[in-house]
């Protein structure tokens, strides 16, 4: 009889455990799985940036030099940028009805010069990089730059262009006059992919930068896009007081001859918290019959998740790599959180590095 009671109690306890919410049961702590890993851990630095296209008139790229000094001291082996990669651009071009004909900048000039469409250029880039020499010739650099341009990778083409001696920055080896003109104009393009990432990569002798942005998951499919935008913007406006004060402080720093203080402010943890909350909290609380603000948050999360996965892919075969990812500051809290959950990855304190 006593054994039967004990058996019944055990059965009841098991049933109760099964009925408990998942959160009440013990869960695997994924962050602890790499505690005793073999080999070095990857070091990932997420640099939150303003988008340089918004810099005031008269902006001098030399103002970025103190920032580049700090980033060079980190000695990244991989640099990633917030733009779409060649595979995504080619996908969008093949599905223009869904993504739009201007999803990525045209490669028509590079295709005319090389005779290669994007998939063929991507395949040749991959093949070349498998045996890329430590000291490439100017001709090899020009050829690789042309292939990068044909595969939607202007920033990496510019990395190769910057590493050419000035007298070798000319047509030849796949670069024609039109492509040479394109590359020459990139020096003045107010874009962090060129003025920070490409300049840094060239300075460190890297072959390329890696595009990791992705918009395939935030193409919100709604009947009334105007109403969707109005709903999301209204939600942001309702919770934007603290954000507006932050932006005003940044605007004053943008005019300084040294932009390192600006980047310290942009990567300040408290400022990033304000930015993250202003992006998401008002949207999640906004009343909307259609749920438009909450849809925007879902798309935002998908975009960030896919970007983080793309970053991870850049050092999949390089455990222990030092990685710098340059991204708009609004993404940084998500990047820091999700990259920090990956196995064998340590997220570097950007605020400490910029002090």
CORHU-V953471 format. One record per backbone hydrogen bond with DSSP energy under -0.5 kcal/mol. NH is the residue of the N-H (numbers start at 1). CO is the residue of the C=O. If there is no record, write none. Layout:
# CORHU-V953471
NH_CO / NH_CO
This chain:
# CORHU-V953471
5_1 / 6_2 / 7_3 / 8_4 / 9_5 / 10_6 / 11_7 / 12_8 / 13_9 / 14_10 / 15_11 / 16_12 / 17_13 / 18_14 / 19_15 / 20_16 / 20_17 / 24_21 / 25_21 / 25_22 / 30_28 / 32_29 / 33_30 / 35_32 / 37_34 / 42_344 / 43_321 / 44_42 / 44_346 / 45_43 / 45_323 / 46_44 / 46_348 / 47_45 / 47_325 / 48_46 / 49_327 / 52_50 / 54_51 / 55_52 / 59_56 / 61_59 / 63_60 / 64_61 / 65_62 / 68_64 / 69_65 / 70_66 / 71_67 / 72_68 / 73_69 / 74_70 / 74_71 / 75_71 / 75_72 / 76_71 / 77_322 / 78_322 / 80_324 / 81_210 / 83_81 / 85_213 / 89_85 / 90_86 / 91_87 / 92_88 / 93_89 / 94_90 / 95_91 / 95_92 / 96_93 / 98_95 / 99_95 / 100_96 / 103_100 / 111_107 / 112_108 / 113_109 / 114_110 / 115_111 / 121_117 / 122_118 / 123_119 / 124_120 / 125_121 / 126_122 / 127_123 / 128_124 / 129_125 / 130_126 / 130_127 / 131_127 / 131_128 / 132_129 / 136_133 / 141_137 / 142_138 / 143_139 / 144_140 / 145_141 / 146_142 / 147_143 / 148_144 / 149_145 / 150_146 / 151_147 / 151_148 / 152_149 / 153_148 / 154_152 / 157_153 / 158_154 / 159_155 / 160_156 / 161_157 / 162_158 / 163_159 / 164_161 / 168_165 / 169_166 / 170_168 / 172_175 / 175_172 / 176_174 / 180_176 / 181_177 / 182_178 / 183_179 / 184_180 / 185_181 / 186_182 / 186_183 / 187_184 / 188_185 / 189_186 / 190_188 / 191_189 / 194_191 / 195_191 / 196_192 / 197_192 / 198_193 / 199_194 / 200_196 / 201_197 / 202_198 / 203_199 / 204_200 / 205_202 / 206_201 / 210_79 / 211_209 / 212_81 / 213_81 / 213_83 / 218_215 / 220_218 / 222_220 / 225_223 / 228_224 / 229_225 / 230_226 / 231_227 / 232_228 / 233_229 / 234_230 / 235_231 / 236_232 / 237_233 / 238_234 / 239_235 / 239_236 / 240_237 / 244_240 / 245_241 / 246_242 / 247_243 / 248_244 / 249_245 / 250_246 / 251_247 / 252_248 / 253_249 / 254_250 / 255_252 / 256_253 / 259_63 / 263_259 / 264_260 / 265_261 / 266_262 / 267_263 / 268_265 / 272_268 / 273_269 / 274_270 / 275_271 / 276_272 / 277_273 / 278_274 / 279_275 / 280_276 / 281_277 / 282_277 / 284_280 / 285_281 / 286_282 / 288_286 / 295_291 / 296_292 / 297_293 / 298_294 / 299_295 / 300_296 / 301_297 / 302_298 / 303_299 / 304_300 / 305_301 / 306_302 / 307_303 / 308_304 / 309_305 / 310_306 / 311_307 / 312_308 / 313_309 / 314_310 / 314_311 / 315_311 / 315_312 / 316_313 / 318_315 / 321_318 / 323_43 / 323_321 / 324_78 / 325_45 / 325_323 / 326_80 / 326_324 / 327_47 / 327_325 / 329_49 / 331_328 / 332_328 / 332_329 / 333_329 / 334_331 / 335_331 / 336_332 / 337_333 / 338_334 / 339_335 / 340_336 / 341_338 / 342_339 / 345_342 / 346_42 / 348_44 / 348_346 / 350_348 / 353_349 / 354_350 / 355_351 / 355_352
